[in-house]
Amino acid sequence: MAYVIGDACISCGACADNCPVEAISQGDGKYEIDAEKCIECGACADNCPVEAPHQA
């Protein structure tokens, strides 16, 4: 399952900066992950200070 970003997101960009496939972009109020591009590597979750990304 692809990762998703929960409501805890503080829009810091740490997840997007560390995504190796550029699947993360700024959405409406929080970052969003494109499930088609996500390779489920976990880099977003590993680098998020508030643990917002998680597997769906």
PDB file of N, H, CA, C and O in Angstrom:
ATOM      1  N   MET A   1       0.829  -1.193   0.000  1.00  0.00           N
ATOM      2  CA  MET A   1       0.000   0.000   0.000  1.00  0.00           C
ATOM      3  C   MET A   1       0.870   1.253   0.000  1.00  0.00           C
ATOM      4  O   MET A   1       1.885   1.321   0.694  1.00  0.00           O
ATOM      5  N   ALA A   2       0.468   2.215  -0.768  1.00  0.00           N
ATOM      6  H   ALA A   2      -0.356   2.159  -1.332  1.00  0.00           H
ATOM      7  CA  ALA A   2       1.182   3.489  -0.821  1.00  0.00           C
ATOM      8  C   ALA A   2       1.026   4.229   0.504  1.00  0.00           C
ATOM      9  O   ALA A   2       0.083   3.994   1.259  1.00  0.00           O
ATOM     10  N   TYR A   3       1.955   5.111   0.764  1.00  0.00           N
ATOM     11  H   TYR A   3       2.722   5.302   0.151  1.00  0.00           H
ATOM     12  CA  TYR A   3       1.871   5.942   1.953  1.00  0.00           C
ATOM     13  C   TYR A   3       0.872   7.080   1.718  1.00  0.00           C
ATOM     14  O   TYR A   3       0.651   7.504   0.583  1.00  0.00           O
ATOM     15  N   VAL A   4       0.279   7.561   2.798  1.00  0.00           N
ATOM     16  H   VAL A   4       0.458   7.217   3.720  1.00  0.00           H
ATOM     17  CA  VAL A   4      -0.594   8.737   2.778  1.00  0.00           C
ATOM     18  C   VAL A   4      -0.119   9.660   3.887  1.00  0.00           C
ATOM     19  O   VAL A   4       0.561   9.224   4.816  1.00  0.00           O
ATOM     20  N   ILE A   5      -0.475  10.926   3.791  1.00  0.00           N
ATOM     21  H   ILE A   5      -1.028  11.280   3.036  1.00  0.00           H
ATOM     22  CA  ILE A   5      -0.083  11.892   4.814  1.00  0.00           C
ATOM     23  C   ILE A   5      -1.317  12.288   5.599  1.00  0.00           C
ATOM     24  O   ILE A   5      -2.299  12.766   5.033  1.00  0.00           O
ATOM     25  N   GLY A   6      -1.260  12.088   6.910  1.00  0.00           N
ATOM     26  H   GLY A   6      -0.462  11.700   7.370  1.00  0.00           H
ATOM     27  CA  GLY A   6      -2.389  12.372   7.785  1.00  0.00           C
ATOM     28  C   GLY A   6      -2.499  13.839   8.163  1.00  0.00           C
ATOM     29  O   GLY A   6      -1.688  14.668   7.751  1.00  0.00           O
ATOM     30  N   ASP A   7      -3.505  14.135   8.944  1.00  0.00           N
ATOM     31  H   ASP A   7      -4.163  13.461   9.279  1.00  0.00           H
ATOM     32  CA  ASP A   7      -3.806  15.504   9.346  1.00  0.00           C
ATOM     33  C   ASP A   7      -2.764  16.120  10.273  1.00  0.00           C
ATOM     34  O   ASP A   7      -2.791  17.327  10.513  1.00  0.00           O
ATOM     35  N   ALA A   8      -1.853  15.317  10.793  1.00  0.00           N
ATOM     36  H   ALA A   8      -1.831  14.337  10.598  1.00  0.00           H
ATOM     37  CA  ALA A   8      -0.806  15.850  11.666  1.00  0.00           C
ATOM     38  C   ALA A   8       0.224  16.670  10.885  1.00  0.00           C
ATOM     39  O   ALA A   8       1.064  17.343  11.483  1.00  0.00           O
ATOM     40  N   CYS A   9       0.162  16.616   9.565  1.00  0.00           N
ATOM     41  H   CYS A   9      -0.520  16.069   9.080  1.00  0.00           H
ATOM     42  CA  CYS A   9       1.126  17.310   8.700  1.00  0.00           C
ATOM     43  C   CYS A   9       1.203  18.794   9.051  1.00  0.00           C
ATOM     44  O   CYS A   9       0.182  19.469   9.184  1.00  0.00           O
ATOM     45  N   ILE A  10       2.449  19.294   9.199  1.00  0.00           N
ATOM     46  H   ILE A  10       3.279  18.746   9.091  1.00  0.00           H
ATOM     47  CA  ILE A  10       2.669  20.704   9.503  1.00  0.00           C
ATOM     48  C   ILE A  10       3.256  21.448   8.299  1.00  0.00           C
ATOM     49  O   ILE A  10       3.726  22.578   8.429  1.00  0.00           O
ATOM     50  N   SER A  11       3.223  20.808   7.134  1.00  0.00           N
ATOM     51  H   SER A  11       2.842  19.889   7.028  1.00  0.00           H
ATOM     52  CA  SER A  11       3.690  21.402   5.870  1.00  0.00           C
ATOM     53  C   SER A  11       5.136  21.895   5.924  1.00  0.00           C
ATOM     54  O   SER A  11       5.454  22.962   5.398  1.00  0.00           O
ATOM     55  N   CYS A  12       5.997  21.124   6.553  1.00  0.00           N
ATOM     56  H   CYS A  12       5.739  20.257   6.979  1.00  0.00           H
ATOM     57  CA  CYS A  12       7.405  21.518   6.655  1.00  0.00           C
ATOM     58  C   CYS A  12       8.197  21.151   5.406  1.00  0.00           C
ATOM     59  O   CYS A  12       9.232  21.759   5.134  1.00  0.00           O
ATOM     60  N   GLY A  13       7.729  20.170   4.644  1.00  0.00           N
ATOM     61  H   GLY A  13       6.888  19.676   4.865  1.00  0.00           H
ATOM     62  CA  GLY A  13       8.401  19.768   3.419  1.00  0.00           C
ATOM     63  C   GLY A  13       9.464  18.707   3.575  1.00  0.00           C
ATOM     64  O   GLY A  13      10.081  18.312   2.586  1.00  0.00           O
ATOM     65  N   ALA A  14       9.699  18.232   4.784  1.00  0.00           N
ATOM     66  H   ALA A  14       9.198  18.553   5.587  1.00  0.00           H
ATOM     67  CA  ALA A  14      10.737  17.219   5.003  1.00  0.00           C
ATOM     68  C   ALA A  14      10.451  15.956   4.202  1.00  0.00           C
ATOM     69  O   ALA A  14      11.375  15.333   3.679  1.00  0.00           O
ATOM     70  N   CYS A  15       9.205  15.580   4.103  1.00  0.00           N
ATOM     71  H   CYS A  15       8.454  16.086   4.528  1.00  0.00           H
ATOM     72  CA  CYS A  15       8.843  14.373   3.356  1.00  0.00           C
ATOM     73  C   CYS A  15       9.155  14.542   1.872  1.00  0.00           C
ATOM     74  O   CYS A  15       9.758  13.662   1.257  1.00  0.00           O
ATOM     75  N   ALA A  16       8.751  15.656   1.304  1.00  0.00           N
ATOM     76  H   ALA A  16       8.261  16.371   1.803  1.00  0.00           H
ATOM     77  CA  ALA A  16       8.969  15.908  -0.127  1.00  0.00           C
ATOM     78  C   ALA A  16      10.456  15.999  -0.448  1.00  0.00           C
ATOM     79  O   ALA A  16      10.901  15.508  -1.485  1.00  0.00           O
ATOM     80  N   ASP A  17      11.217  16.621   0.432  1.00  0.00           N
ATOM     81  H   ASP A  17      10.856  17.020   1.274  1.00  0.00           H
ATOM     82  CA  ASP A  17      12.656  16.766   0.213  1.00  0.00           C
ATOM     83  C   ASP A  17      13.378  15.423   0.182  1.00  0.00           C
ATOM     84  O   ASP A  17      14.439  15.303  -0.431  1.00  0.00           O
ATOM     85  N   ASN A  18      12.810  14.414   0.839  1.00  0.00           N
ATOM     86  H   ASN A  18      11.948  14.512   1.337  1.00  0.00           H
ATOM     87  CA  ASN A  18      13.475  13.121   0.948  1.00  0.00           C
ATOM     88  C   ASN A  18      12.857  12.023   0.091  1.00  0.00           C
ATOM     89  O   ASN A  18      13.314  10.881   0.142  1.00  0.00           O
ATOM     90  N   CYS A  19      11.847  12.333  -0.682  1.00  0.00           N
ATOM     91  H   CYS A  19      11.476  13.260  -0.723  1.00  0.00           H
ATOM     92  CA  CYS A  19      11.200  11.331  -1.533  1.00  0.00           C
ATOM     93  C   CYS A  19      12.053  11.091  -2.776  1.00  0.00           C
ATOM     94  O   CYS A  19      12.281  12.020  -3.551  1.00  0.00           O
ATOM     95  N   PRO A  20      12.530   9.854  -2.981  1.00  0.00           N
ATOM     96  CA  PRO A  20      13.416   9.582  -4.115  1.00  0.00           C
ATOM     97  C   PRO A  20      12.718   9.584  -5.479  1.00  0.00           C
ATOM     98  O   PRO A  20      13.388   9.653  -6.509  1.00  0.00           O
ATOM     99  N   VAL A  21      11.402   9.511  -5.500  1.00  0.00           N
ATOM    100  H   VAL A  21      10.857   9.456  -4.663  1.00  0.00           H
ATOM    101  CA  VAL A  21      10.673   9.473  -6.770  1.00  0.00           C
ATOM    102  C   VAL A  21       9.787  10.697  -6.978  1.00  0.00           C
ATOM    103  O   VAL A  21       8.957  10.721  -7.887  1.00  0.00           O
ATOM    104  N   GLU A  22       9.963  11.708  -6.139  1.00  0.00           N
ATOM    105  H   GLU A  22      10.637  11.689  -5.401  1.00  0.00           H
ATOM    106  CA  GLU A  22       9.216  12.970  -6.235  1.00  0.00           C
ATOM    107  C   GLU A  22       7.698  12.748  -6.303  1.00  0.00           C
ATOM    108  O   GLU A  22       7.006  13.342  -7.130  1.00  0.00           O
ATOM    109  N   ALA A  23       7.200  11.880  -5.415  1.00  0.00           N
ATOM    110  H   ALA A  23       7.762  11.398  -4.743  1.00  0.00           H
ATOM    111  CA  ALA A  23       5.784  11.559  -5.379  1.00  0.00           C
ATOM    112  C   ALA A  23       4.998  12.478  -4.447  1.00  0.00           C
ATOM    113  O   ALA A  23       3.778  12.351  -4.345  1.00  0.00           O
ATOM    114  N   ILE A  24       5.676  13.398  -3.769  1.00  0.00           N
ATOM    115  H   ILE A  24       6.668  13.502  -3.852  1.00  0.00           H
ATOM    116  CA  ILE A  24       5.035  14.234  -2.762  1.00  0.00           C
ATOM    117  C   ILE A  24       5.023  15.689  -3.199  1.00  0.00           C
ATOM    118  O   ILE A  24       6.038  16.227  -3.643  1.00  0.00           O
ATOM    119  N   SER A  25       3.858  16.320  -3.066  1.00  0.00           N
ATOM    120  H   SER A  25       3.034  15.883  -2.705  1.00  0.00           H
ATOM    121  CA  SER A  25       3.724  17.730  -3.427  1.00  0.00           C
ATOM    122  C   SER A  25       2.823  18.436  -2.418  1.00  0.00           C
ATOM    123  O   SER A  25       2.055  17.802  -1.694  1.00  0.00           O
ATOM    124  N   GLN A  26       2.935  19.751  -2.390  1.00  0.00           N
ATOM    125  H   GLN A  26       3.559  20.265  -2.978  1.00  0.00           H
ATOM    126  CA  GLN A  26       2.109  20.559  -1.484  1.00  0.00           C
ATOM    127  C   GLN A  26       0.664  20.494  -1.958  1.00  0.00           C
ATOM    128  O   GLN A  26       0.366  20.774  -3.120  1.00  0.00           O
ATOM    129  N   GLY A  27      -0.216  20.126  -1.060  1.00  0.00           N
ATOM    130  H   GLY A  27       0.026  19.898  -0.117  1.00  0.00           H
ATOM    131  CA  GLY A  27      -1.639  20.082  -1.362  1.00  0.00           C
ATOM    132  C   GLY A  27      -2.352  21.220  -0.674  1.00  0.00           C
ATOM    133  O   GLY A  27      -1.734  22.222  -0.315  1.00  0.00           O
ATOM    134  N   ASP A  28      -3.622  21.074  -0.492  1.00  0.00           N
ATOM    135  H   ASP A  28      -4.124  20.259  -0.784  1.00  0.00           H
ATOM    136  CA  ASP A  28      -4.446  22.090   0.143  1.00  0.00           C
ATOM    137  C   ASP A  28      -4.354  21.950   1.663  1.00  0.00           C
ATOM    138  O   ASP A  28      -5.118  21.196   2.266  1.00  0.00           O
ATOM    139  N   GLY A  29      -3.423  22.672   2.279  1.00  0.00           N
ATOM    140  H   GLY A  29      -2.802  23.285   1.789  1.00  0.00           H
ATOM    141  CA  GLY A  29      -3.269  22.643   3.730  1.00  0.00           C
ATOM    142  C   GLY A  29      -2.274  21.627   4.252  1.00  0.00           C
ATOM    143  O   GLY A  29      -1.865  21.711   5.411  1.00  0.00           O
ATOM    144  N   LYS A  30      -1.872  20.667   3.429  1.00  0.00           N
ATOM    145  H   LYS A  30      -2.203  20.599   2.488  1.00  0.00           H
ATOM    146  CA  LYS A  30      -0.871  19.681   3.833  1.00  0.00           C
ATOM    147  C   LYS A  30      -0.272  19.059   2.579  1.00  0.00           C
ATOM    148  O   LYS A  30      -0.789  19.243   1.477  1.00  0.00           O
ATOM    149  N   TYR A  31       0.804  18.334   2.751  1.00  0.00           N
ATOM    150  H   TYR A  31       1.224  18.185   3.646  1.00  0.00           H
ATOM    151  CA  TYR A  31       1.430  17.660   1.622  1.00  0.00           C
ATOM    152  C   TYR A  31       0.618  16.423   1.250  1.00  0.00           C
ATOM    153  O   TYR A  31      -0.090  15.857   2.083  1.00  0.00           O
ATOM    154  N   GLU A  32       0.733  16.011  -0.019  1.00  0.00           N
ATOM    155  H   GLU A  32       1.308  16.470  -0.696  1.00  0.00           H
ATOM    156  CA  GLU A  32       0.003  14.850  -0.519  1.00  0.00           C
ATOM    157  C   GLU A  32       0.961  13.930  -1.266  1.00  0.00           C
ATOM    158  O   GLU A  32       1.938  14.380  -1.865  1.00  0.00           O
ATOM    159  N   ILE A  33       0.665  12.637  -1.219  1.00  0.00           N
ATOM    160  H   ILE A  33      -0.129  12.271  -0.732  1.00  0.00           H
ATOM    161  CA  ILE A  33       1.485  11.645  -1.900  1.00  0.00           C
ATOM    162  C   ILE A  33       0.703  11.083  -3.077  1.00  0.00           C
ATOM    163  O   ILE A  33      -0.447  10.669  -2.933  1.00  0.00           O
ATOM    164  N   ASP A  34       1.339  11.074  -4.242  1.00  0.00           N
ATOM    165  H   ASP A  34       2.273  11.411  -4.359  1.00  0.00           H
ATOM    166  CA  ASP A  34       0.740  10.490  -5.443  1.00  0.00           C
ATOM    167  C   ASP A  34       0.918   8.977  -5.347  1.00  0.00           C
ATOM    168  O   ASP A  34       2.036   8.476  -5.465  1.00  0.00           O
ATOM    169  N   ALA A  35      -0.169   8.253  -5.136  1.00  0.00           N
ATOM    170  H   ALA A  35      -1.077   8.661  -5.040  1.00  0.00           H
ATOM    171  CA  ALA A  35      -0.115   6.802  -4.949  1.00  0.00           C
ATOM    172  C   ALA A  35       0.437   6.078  -6.169  1.00  0.00           C
ATOM    173  O   ALA A  35       0.996   4.989  -6.044  1.00  0.00           O
ATOM    174  N   GLU A  36       0.286   6.669  -7.336  1.00  0.00           N
ATOM    175  H   GLU A  36      -0.168   7.554  -7.438  1.00  0.00           H
ATOM    176  CA  GLU A  36       0.805   6.052  -8.568  1.00  0.00           C
ATOM    177  C   GLU A  36       2.337   6.088  -8.602  1.00  0.00           C
ATOM    178  O   GLU A  36       2.963   5.197  -9.176  1.00  0.00           O
ATOM    179  N   LYS A  37       2.930   7.091  -8.004  1.00  0.00           N
ATOM    180  H   LYS A  37       2.422   7.815  -7.538  1.00  0.00           H
ATOM    181  CA  LYS A  37       4.388   7.241  -8.008  1.00  0.00           C
ATOM    182  C   LYS A  37       5.058   6.619  -6.783  1.00  0.00           C
ATOM    183  O   LYS A  37       6.228   6.243  -6.848  1.00  0.00           O
ATOM    184  N   CYS A  38       4.339   6.507  -5.679  1.00  0.00           N
ATOM    185  H   CYS A  38       3.388   6.813  -5.627  1.00  0.00           H
ATOM    186  CA  CYS A  38       4.903   6.021  -4.416  1.00  0.00           C
ATOM    187  C   CYS A  38       5.451   4.599  -4.566  1.00  0.00           C
ATOM    188  O   CYS A  38       4.764   3.704  -5.059  1.00  0.00           O
ATOM    189  N   ILE A  39       6.704   4.408  -4.130  1.00  0.00           N
ATOM    190  H   ILE A  39       7.263   5.135  -3.730  1.00  0.00           H
ATOM    191  CA  ILE A  39       7.330   3.086  -4.190  1.00  0.00           C
ATOM    192  C   ILE A  39       7.391   2.434  -2.805  1.00  0.00           C
ATOM    193  O   ILE A  39       8.050   1.409  -2.624  1.00  0.00           O
ATOM    194  N   GLU A  40       6.706   3.029  -1.840  1.00  0.00           N
ATOM    195  H   GLU A  40       6.171   3.861  -1.987  1.00  0.00           H
ATOM    196  CA  GLU A  40       6.587   2.473  -0.490  1.00  0.00           C
ATOM    197  C   GLU A  40       7.928   2.272   0.203  1.00  0.00           C
ATOM    198  O   GLU A  40       8.123   1.288   0.917  1.00  0.00           O
ATOM    199  N   CYS A  41       8.850   3.204  -0.007  1.00  0.00           N
ATOM    200  H   CYS A  41       8.692   4.003  -0.586  1.00  0.00           H
ATOM    201  CA  CYS A  41      10.178   3.070   0.588  1.00  0.00           C
ATOM    202  C   CYS A  41      10.221   3.525   2.048  1.00  0.00           C
ATOM    203  O   CYS A  41      11.089   3.094   2.808  1.00  0.00           O
ATOM    204  N   GLY A  42       9.283   4.399   2.441  1.00  0.00           N
ATOM    205  H   GLY A  42       8.579   4.749   1.823  1.00  0.00           H
ATOM    206  CA  GLY A  42       9.242   4.861   3.818  1.00  0.00           C
ATOM    207  C   GLY A  42      10.112   6.057   4.129  1.00  0.00           C
ATOM    208  O   GLY A  42      10.173   6.483   5.282  1.00  0.00           O
ATOM    209  N   ALA A  43      10.794   6.616   3.130  1.00  0.00           N
ATOM    210  H   ALA A  43      10.745   6.269   2.193  1.00  0.00           H
ATOM    211  CA  ALA A  43      11.663   7.770   3.374  1.00  0.00           C
ATOM    212  C   ALA A  43      10.868   8.952   3.931  1.00  0.00           C
ATOM    213  O   ALA A  43      11.375   9.701   4.766  1.00  0.00           O
ATOM    214  N   CYS A  44       9.653   9.117   3.482  1.00  0.00           N
ATOM    215  H   CYS A  44       9.241   8.509   2.804  1.00  0.00           H
ATOM    216  CA  CYS A  44       8.819  10.221   3.970  1.00  0.00           C
ATOM    217  C   CYS A  44       8.537  10.063   5.464  1.00  0.00           C
ATOM    218  O   CYS A  44       8.671  11.013   6.236  1.00  0.00           O
ATOM    219  N   ALA A  45       8.152   8.875   5.852  1.00  0.00           N
ATOM    220  H   ALA A  45       8.043   8.103   5.225  1.00  0.00           H
ATOM    221  CA  ALA A  45       7.840   8.609   7.261  1.00  0.00           C
ATOM    222  C   ALA A  45       9.083   8.722   8.135  1.00  0.00           C
ATOM    223  O   ALA A  45       9.012   9.214   9.261  1.00  0.00           O
ATOM    224  N   ASP A  46      10.214   8.270   7.620  1.00  0.00           N
ATOM    225  H   ASP A  46      10.272   7.871   6.705  1.00  0.00           H
ATOM    226  CA  ASP A  46      11.457   8.305   8.387  1.00  0.00           C
ATOM    227  C   ASP A  46      11.936   9.730   8.662  1.00  0.00           C
ATOM    228  O   ASP A  46      12.639   9.965   9.644  1.00  0.00           O
ATOM    229  N   ASN A  47      11.565  10.675   7.809  1.00  0.00           N
ATOM    230  H   ASN A  47      10.994  10.484   7.011  1.00  0.00           H
ATOM    231  CA  ASN A  47      12.061  12.041   7.931  1.00  0.00           C
ATOM    232  C   ASN A  47      11.036  13.038   8.449  1.00  0.00           C
ATOM    233  O   ASN A  47      11.357  14.218   8.592  1.00  0.00           O
ATOM    234  N   CYS A  48       9.836  12.610   8.731  1.00  0.00           N
ATOM    235  H   CYS A  48       9.576  11.651   8.615  1.00  0.00           H
ATOM    236  CA  CYS A  48       8.779  13.512   9.193  1.00  0.00           C
ATOM    237  C   CYS A  48       8.889  13.733  10.707  1.00  0.00           C
ATOM    238  O   CYS A  48       8.927  12.768  11.470  1.00  0.00           O
ATOM    239  N   PRO A  49       8.940  14.997  11.142  1.00  0.00           N
ATOM    240  CA  PRO A  49       9.068  15.275  12.570  1.00  0.00           C
ATOM    241  C   PRO A  49       7.781  15.014  13.370  1.00  0.00           C
ATOM    242  O   PRO A  49       7.830  14.926  14.597  1.00  0.00           O
ATOM    243  N   VAL A  50       6.634  14.890  12.690  1.00  0.00           N
ATOM    244  H   VAL A  50       6.594  14.962  11.694  1.00  0.00           H
ATOM    245  CA  VAL A  50       5.372  14.665  13.410  1.00  0.00           C
ATOM    246  C   VAL A  50       4.702  13.345  13.029  1.00  0.00           C
ATOM    247  O   VAL A  50       3.539  13.115  13.363  1.00  0.00           O
ATOM    248  N   GLU A  51       5.430  12.487  12.335  1.00  0.00           N
ATOM    249  H   GLU A  51       6.374  12.673  12.064  1.00  0.00           H
ATOM    250  CA  GLU A  51       4.939  11.163  11.955  1.00  0.00           C
ATOM    251  C   GLU A  51       3.620  11.197  11.184  1.00  0.00           C
ATOM    252  O   GLU A  51       2.751  10.355  11.410  1.00  0.00           O
ATOM    253  N   ALA A  52       3.464  12.166  10.271  1.00  0.00           N
ATOM    254  H   ALA A  52       4.170  12.849  10.087  1.00  0.00           H
ATOM    255  CA  ALA A  52       2.237  12.285   9.490  1.00  0.00           C
ATOM    256  C   ALA A  52       2.103  11.219   8.400  1.00  0.00           C
ATOM    257  O   ALA A  52       1.010  10.683   8.218  1.00  0.00           O
ATOM    258  N   PRO A  53       3.185  10.886   7.662  1.00  0.00           N
ATOM    259  CA  PRO A  53       3.035   9.846   6.622  1.00  0.00           C
ATOM    260  C   PRO A  53       2.896   8.456   7.252  1.00  0.00           C
ATOM    261  O   PRO A  53       3.584   8.121   8.216  1.00  0.00           O
ATOM    262  N   HIS A  54       2.006   7.675   6.691  1.00  0.00           N
ATOM    263  H   HIS A  54       1.447   7.948   5.907  1.00  0.00           H
ATOM    264  CA  HIS A  54       1.814   6.289   7.146  1.00  0.00           C
ATOM    265  C   HIS A  54       1.240   5.484   6.000  1.00  0.00           C
ATOM    266  O   HIS A  54       0.691   6.045   5.051  1.00  0.00           O
ATOM    267  N   GLN A  55       1.368   4.169   6.086  1.00  0.00           N
ATOM    268  H   GLN A  55       1.814   3.714   6.856  1.00  0.00           H
ATOM    269  CA  GLN A  55       0.826   3.333   5.028  1.00  0.00           C
ATOM    270  C   GLN A  55      -0.683   3.260   5.151  1.00  0.00           C
ATOM    271  O   GLN A  55      -1.227   3.140   6.249  1.00  0.00           O
ATOM    272  N   ALA A  56      -1.345   3.333   4.017  1.00  0.00           N
ATOM    273  H   ALA A  56      -0.903   3.430   3.126  1.00  0.00           H
ATOM    274  CA  ALA A  56      -2.812   3.321   3.980  1.00  0.00           C
ATOM    275  C   ALA A  56      -3.351   1.935   4.252  1.00  0.00           C
ATOM    276  O   ALA A  56      -4.566   1.736   4.261  1.00  0.00           O
TER     277      ALA A  56
END
